[in-house]
Amino acid sequence: MPLRSPGAAKVARDPVHHPLFARYYARISVSAETRMGMGGIRDRLLAGLSGRVIEVGAGNGLNFAHYPSTVSEVVAIEPERTLRQLAVENALRSEVPVDVAPGAAEALPVKSEAFDAAVVSLVLCSVRDVPRALAEVRRVLRPGGVVRFFEHGRGGGRVMHFTQDALDRTVWPPLNGGCHVGRDPIAALRAAGFELGPYRRLLMPEKGPALPTSYCVLGTAWRPGVTDPAAGA
């Protein structure tokens, strides 16, 4: 599989470059592990996975410590250089093999039907082309392969929808690494041809006022195929 080594990743041309946001995200994501209960979310996101896994938009690699021992390999794709370097450090501490590589979600640098599972965690909000990115996820999964997702997006009532749309049209994406607060990950997965399994909507954080970024969804989907979906749950 044509993956670059971590050393090569440092000199590769980056498809995404948000160094200031990357440093900010790295700090708040670590504090959110306990403050917002993200460690528990990661455990639920990854529980029961096995075989070869591709993680799209791995960020600084905080998921790596939560993969179960039944996973034989994780290929973690991260386009932003600062976050990728942090992911490499976390990969070295992981109990499962993790290969961190550069690449964009819209053009994953791996072979078709090469993975048993794909993980997308707080990434669909920021990819440039959601349908193309999900088409790539579908391409690299074997028939019947599982998708585990944890995303934030559209939620609340009419006032919140108006607020999310206004933020997405103006200041939010340029200030937050291309993030959008009003996308609908469930609708996007359905439109991409995935079979939706169980999913749960939740607020992050659970207590306090709801923010435009608070509306999250955690769940499972499958690439249609001959494999029994229950086998990937």
N, C-alpha and C positions, 0 to 999 in steps of 0.2 A: 504494500500500500504506500503511495507516494506522499509520506508525511515528512516534513522537515524536522530536524533535531531542534531542541530548545535554543542552541547557539545560533542556528540559522534563522530562527524566528526573530531574533533581536535585530537582524540587519535586513529582513524582508520589508518590502513596501507594504505599509499598513492600509487595509481597506477602510479603516475607521481610525480617526485620530482626535481624541478628546482628552488631552492630558490633565487639564485642570479638573474636569468633571470626574475623571478616573480616580484621581487622588481623593476627591471628596467622597465618591461612592465607596471606595475602599474603606474609609474611616467609618461611615455610617452603617455599612453592611456588617462590619464586625460588631459594632455596638448593638445592632438589631438582633443578633443571635440570642441574647438574653433579654434585652429590653422589650422586644416585640415577639419573642418566642419563635424566632425563625429557625432555631436549631430543631425544634419539634416539627415544624413544617417540613424541613428537609428530610427528616426521618420518614415522615409519612409519604412524601413525594417519591422516595427511592426504595421504600420497603418492597421486598419480593422480587426485585429485578435480578436477572441472571444473564450470563453470556456476555456478548460484546455490546457495549453501549456507546453511543455518540451523544455528547452533550454540546448543544448548540448555544453559543454565547455563554461560555463558562464563567465570565467575569474574573474575579480574583480567586476562584477555585474553592469557595466555601462549601460546596456540595461534596467535595472529594472525601471528606472525613465521614460522610454518612452513607456511602455506598456499602451494601452488604457484601459479605465474602463470596457470595454466589456469582458476583460479577467477575468475569475473567479479564476484562480489559475495558478501560474508558478512553475514548479518543475525544479530547476536549478542544473544541474550536473556539478561539477568542480573537476578534479582529483588532482590539485596542491594545497597543504595545504595553502601556503601563500595567493594565490589568493582567495581561498575559504573563508578564514577568512575575507578578505576584502569584498567579495560578501555577507557574512552574515551581515556585517555592512550596506551595501547598501540595503539589503533586508528589514531591519528594518525601513528604510526611504521610502520604496516603498508604493505607494498608492494602489497597488494590492497585494494580498497575494502571497508571494514568499517563497518557501521551498528550502533551499540550502542543497545539499547532495553530498557526495563523490561518485566517480564512474568513470569508463572509458567509452569512447564512444563505444568501441568494446563490452561492456557487461553492458548495461544500467540496473540499479537496480530497474526496474519498470515492471509492468505487460504489456502484449501485448494488443494492440488496446485500450489503456487507454487515449489517447490524441487526441484532435481536431487539434492541430498544433504543429510543431516542428520548432525551430529556431537554425540555425547554423551560427555563425558569427565569422569569422577569426579563424576557428577551424580545417577545413579539411586540412589545410596546415601542421598541426602538429600531427595529429593522426597517430598512428603506422600503422594501417591497414584501409585504406579508404573504400574498398569494405565491410569489416566487419562492420565498423562504420555506413555506410549508410544502410546496411541490418538491423542493430539494430533500426535505425530511422524508417525504413519502418515497422518493427515489432511492435513498440509501438504506431504507428499512427492508428487511425480507418480507415477503407476503405474510400477513398475520402479525407482524412486528408491533410492539407496543410503544405508545407515546405517553410519557408522564409529563404533566404540565402544571406549573404554578405561575399565574400571570395576574397582573392588575389591569383594570380597564373600566369600561362604561358601567355606571351604576347609579343608584339613587333615583330621585324624581326629576321632574322637568327642570327645576332650577339648577340641580347639580349637572344635568346633561348640558344645559346652556353654558354653565361655568366650564365644564370640561372642553366643550367645543371651542369656546373663546380662548382658553389657554393653549389648545392645540394649534390654533390659527396664529398665535402671537408669540408670547415669550417662552412658553414652557419647553418646546423642543430645542431651541438654540442654547438655553441655559442648562439643560439636563441631558446632554449627550444624545439628542435625537429622540428622547422619550416622548410618547403621547399618552395622555391620560384617558382618552375617550374611545379607544379601540375596543372591539368585542372579540376576545379570543375564541369563545365558543362558536360564534357564527363563522369565524375564519377557519376553524378546524373543520366544520361541517362543509363549508364551501370548497375546501381542499380535498374533499372526498374521504375523510377519516370517519370511522365508526366511533361515535361517542360512547364511552362507558360511564361508570359512576363519576360524578363530580360534585363538589360542594362549594357554594359561595360563602365567603367570609369577609369580615372587615379586619384590616390591619392598620393601626392597632385595634384590638377588640373593644377597648374602653376609651371614652373620650369622644369628642366631636368627629364626625365623618369628614374626611378630607377628599379632594378630587382623586388622590392616589390610593384611597383606602379600600376600594372595591376589588376584591381578589377572587380567584377561582382556582381550586386545586382538584385535579382529576386525572383521568385515564382515557386514552383513545387508542384505536388500532388502525393500521393499514389493512384494508380488506384483503383477504387471502384465504388459503385453504386451511391455515392453522386455526385451531379452536381458540378464540380470544380468551377464554377462561384460563388457558395455559400460561398467559403472560401476566395475569393479574397478581 
